[in-house]
Amino acid sequence: MVFSAIMLFACTPNPATIETSMPTSTYRFLALGDSYTIGESVDPSERWPVQLAAAMRAEGLLLEDPIIIAQTGWTTSDLLAQIEASQPQGPFDLVTLLIGVNNQYQGKDIESYREEFGKLLELSINLAGNNPGRVVVLSIPDWGVTPFAEGRERDRIRAQIDQFNRVNQTESLAAGVHYVDVTPISRQAAEDSRLLAADQLHPSGKMYAAWVDLLRVTVTQILQPKR
């Protein structure tokens, strides 16, 4: 599956550039995840964290380009290990978390996912200055509607994605973080091929733009109190 490809990208602005091109009162952004966060098969400018930062700047909220810790194929355990290895330095004004599709695809146990997702939530909150109100969890998209899933049990994939999303939503709400459900948008790809990248598995920049439209209200609420 394409999820086994490897890609790690950290998009962080040059400090000198920040000082000369942005006013003070900029906001730091950390995006944690897998292929959906790194934007497998799309141009770097089309990745949803990059689009989100640009959208916020257009609204006058100077969100820096994201630091991205994500790689295609990662499960929750992989992401935990990489956060430990890279030691990102908080606090961040915004932390996003989207992880779990590879747990589902690889047949990982749902209770293990619950435990590891909970640890990732704790780390995310810590990196957000111990403020759960600065953390946003995105739901897992449904890859079962894509051409890649042709010949597979699409209903079973859908049911499992829903099960994993029930876990991450429950844990997110219990932790007091924000939760944004992008799964319905991902399922629109069954009828609109423009929502898929050229690999016919991952989202296109167009789909990511639709995610950003959902995220804008929440992220604006998060950042506005700092104005």
C-alpha positions as CSV (number, residue, x, y, z in Angstrom):
1,M,0.0,0.0,0.0
2,V,1.2,3.5,-0.6
3,F,1.1,4.1,3.1
4,S,4.4,2.1,3.3
5,A,6.3,4.8,1.5
6,I,8.6,6.9,3.6
7,M,8.6,10.7,3.8
8,L,9.6,13.0,6.7
9,F,9.3,16.8,6.3
10,A,9.9,19.6,8.8
11,C,8.7,22.9,7.5
12,T,10.0,25.5,9.9
13,P,10.7,29.2,9.0
14,N,14.2,30.6,9.2
15,P,14.3,32.7,12.4
16,A,15.9,35.6,10.5
17,T,13.1,35.5,8.0
18,I,10.5,35.7,10.8
19,E,12.2,38.8,12.3
20,T,12.4,40.7,9.0
21,S,9.2,39.7,7.2
22,M,6.6,39.2,10.0
23,P,5.6,41.5,12.8
24,T,5.9,40.4,16.4
25,S,3.0,38.4,17.8
26,T,3.4,35.5,15.5
27,Y,2.1,32.1,16.5
28,R,4.0,28.8,16.5
29,F,2.4,25.8,14.9
30,L,3.3,22.1,15.3
31,A,1.5,19.5,13.1
32,L,1.8,15.8,14.1
33,G,0.6,12.9,12.0
34,D,1.2,10.6,9.0
35,S,0.8,10.8,5.2
36,Y,-2.2,13.0,5.5
37,T,-0.3,15.6,7.5
38,I,2.9,15.4,5.4
39,G,0.7,15.6,2.2
40,E,1.7,12.5,0.3
41,S,1.5,13.0,-3.4
42,V,0.8,16.8,-3.4
43,D,3.0,19.8,-3.7
44,P,4.3,21.1,-0.4
45,S,2.2,24.3,-0.8
46,E,-1.0,22.1,-0.9
47,R,-0.4,20.3,2.4
48,W,-3.3,21.2,4.7
49,P,-1.0,22.6,7.5
50,V,0.7,24.9,5.0
51,Q,-2.7,25.9,3.6
52,L,-4.0,26.5,7.1
53,A,-1.1,28.8,8.0
54,A,-1.6,30.8,4.8
55,A,-5.3,31.1,5.5
56,M,-4.8,32.4,9.0
57,R,-2.2,34.9,7.8
58,A,-4.8,36.1,5.2
59,E,-7.1,36.8,8.2
60,G,-4.4,38.8,10.0
61,L,-3.5,36.0,12.4
62,L,0.2,35.5,11.8
63,L,0.5,31.8,12.1
64,E,4.0,30.6,11.2
65,D,4.7,27.9,8.7
66,P,4.2,24.6,10.5
67,I,6.8,22.4,12.0
68,I,5.7,19.1,10.7
69,I,6.5,15.7,12.4
70,A,4.9,13.2,10.1
71,Q,5.7,10.4,7.8
72,T,3.8,8.2,5.4
73,G,3.1,4.8,6.9
74,W,3.4,5.9,10.6
75,T,1.2,4.4,13.3
76,T,0.7,5.9,16.7
77,S,3.7,4.0,18.0
78,D,5.9,5.4,15.2
79,L,4.8,9.0,15.9
80,L,5.4,8.6,19.6
81,A,8.9,7.3,18.9
82,Q,9.7,10.2,16.6
83,I,8.4,12.9,19.0
84,E,10.7,11.4,21.6
85,A,13.6,11.4,19.2
86,S,13.1,14.9,17.8
87,Q,12.2,16.6,21.0
88,P,10.2,19.5,19.6
89,Q,10.6,22.6,21.8
90,G,7.3,24.1,22.9
91,P,5.3,25.9,23.8
92,F,3.4,26.1,20.5
93,D,0.3,28.2,20.1
94,L,-1.3,25.5,17.9
95,V,-0.8,21.8,17.9
96,T,-2.7,19.5,15.5
97,L,-2.8,15.7,15.7
98,L,-4.1,13.3,12.9
99,I,-3.1,9.7,13.3
100,G,-4.5,6.2,13.1
101,V,-5.1,5.2,9.5
102,N,-2.1,2.9,9.5
103,N,-3.2,1.4,12.8
104,Q,-6.4,0.4,11.0
105,Y,-4.7,-0.7,7.7
106,Q,-2.1,-2.8,9.5
107,G,-4.7,-4.5,11.7
108,K,-3.5,-3.0,14.9
109,D,-5.5,-3.6,18.1
110,I,-8.1,-0.9,18.8
111,E,-7.2,-0.8,22.6
112,S,-3.5,-0.3,21.8
113,Y,-4.6,2.6,19.6
114,R,-6.6,4.0,22.5
115,E,-3.6,3.8,24.8
116,E,-1.1,5.3,22.4
117,F,-3.5,7.9,21.1
118,G,-4.0,9.0,24.8
119,K,-0.2,9.3,25.2
120,L,0.0,11.4,22.0
121,L,-2.8,13.7,23.4
122,E,-0.8,14.2,26.6
123,L,2.3,15.1,24.6
124,S,0.3,17.4,22.4
125,I,-1.2,19.2,25.3
126,N,2.3,19.5,26.9
127,L,3.7,20.9,23.7
128,A,0.9,23.5,23.7
129,G,2.0,24.9,27.0
130,N,-0.2,22.5,29.0
131,N,-3.3,24.2,27.4
132,P,-5.7,21.7,25.8
133,G,-7.5,24.6,24.2
134,R,-4.6,25.0,21.8
135,V,-4.8,21.4,20.5
136,V,-6.9,20.3,17.5
137,V,-7.4,16.6,16.7
138,L,-8.6,15.7,13.1
139,S,-10.5,12.5,12.5
140,I,-9.1,9.8,10.3
141,P,-10.2,10.0,6.6
142,D,-11.8,7.0,4.9
143,W,-9.4,5.5,2.3
144,G,-11.9,2.8,1.6
145,V,-13.7,5.0,-0.9
146,T,-10.6,5.5,-3.1
147,P,-9.7,3.5,-6.2
148,F,-6.9,2.0,-4.3
149,A,-9.5,0.0,-2.2
150,E,-11.0,-1.6,-5.3
151,G,-11.6,-5.2,-4.7
152,R,-11.3,-4.8,-0.9
153,E,-14.1,-4.9,1.7
154,R,-15.1,-1.3,1.6
155,D,-17.9,-1.6,4.1
156,R,-15.5,-3.3,6.6
157,I,-12.9,-0.5,6.1
158,R,-15.6,2.1,6.7
159,A,-16.8,0.4,9.9
160,Q,-13.2,0.1,11.2
161,I,-12.4,3.8,10.4
162,D,-15.6,4.7,12.3
163,Q,-14.5,2.6,15.2
164,F,-11.1,4.2,15.4
165,N,-12.7,7.6,15.1
166,R,-15.0,6.9,17.9
167,V,-11.9,6.2,20.1
168,N,-10.0,9.3,19.1
169,Q,-13.1,11.5,19.4
170,T,-14.0,10.1,22.9
171,E,-10.4,10.6,24.1
172,S,-10.2,14.1,22.6
173,L,-13.3,15.3,24.2
174,A,-12.3,13.8,27.6
175,A,-9.0,15.6,27.3
176,G,-10.7,18.9,26.5
177,V,-9.1,19.5,23.1
178,H,-10.8,20.5,19.9
179,Y,-12.0,17.9,17.5
180,V,-12.7,18.4,13.8
181,D,-14.4,15.7,11.7
182,V,-12.9,15.6,8.2
183,T,-14.1,12.0,7.5
184,P,-17.3,13.1,5.7
185,I,-15.3,15.2,3.3
186,S,-12.9,12.3,2.6
187,R,-15.9,10.2,1.6
188,Q,-17.0,12.7,-1.0
189,A,-14.0,11.3,-3.1
190,A,-16.2,8.4,-4.0
191,E,-18.1,10.8,-6.3
192,D,-15.5,13.4,-7.0
193,S,-12.1,12.3,-8.3
194,R,-10.8,15.8,-8.1
195,L,-10.6,15.3,-4.3
196,L,-7.8,12.7,-4.8
197,A,-4.1,13.2,-5.6
198,A,-2.6,11.5,-8.6
199,D,-1.9,8.3,-6.7
200,Q,-5.7,7.8,-6.3
201,L,-5.3,7.2,-2.6
202,H,-4.4,10.4,-0.8
203,P,-6.2,13.7,-0.7
204,S,-5.6,16.3,-3.3
205,G,-4.9,19.9,-2.5
206,K,-8.6,20.6,-3.2
207,M,-9.7,18.2,-0.5
208,Y,-7.1,19.6,1.9
209,A,-8.5,23.1,1.2
210,A,-12.0,21.8,2.2
211,W,-10.4,20.6,5.5
212,V,-8.9,24.0,6.0
213,D,-12.3,25.6,5.6
214,L,-13.6,23.4,8.5
215,L,-10.5,24.2,10.6
216,R,-10.6,28.0,10.1
217,V,-13.3,28.7,12.6
218,T,-11.7,26.6,15.4
219,V,-8.2,27.9,14.8
220,T,-9.3,31.5,14.6
221,Q,-11.0,31.1,18.0
222,I,-7.8,29.6,19.4
223,L,-5.5,32.3,18.2
224,Q,-7.7,35.4,18.6
225,P,-7.4,35.7,22.4
226,K,-3.7,36.3,21.9
227,R,-4.3,39.4,19.8
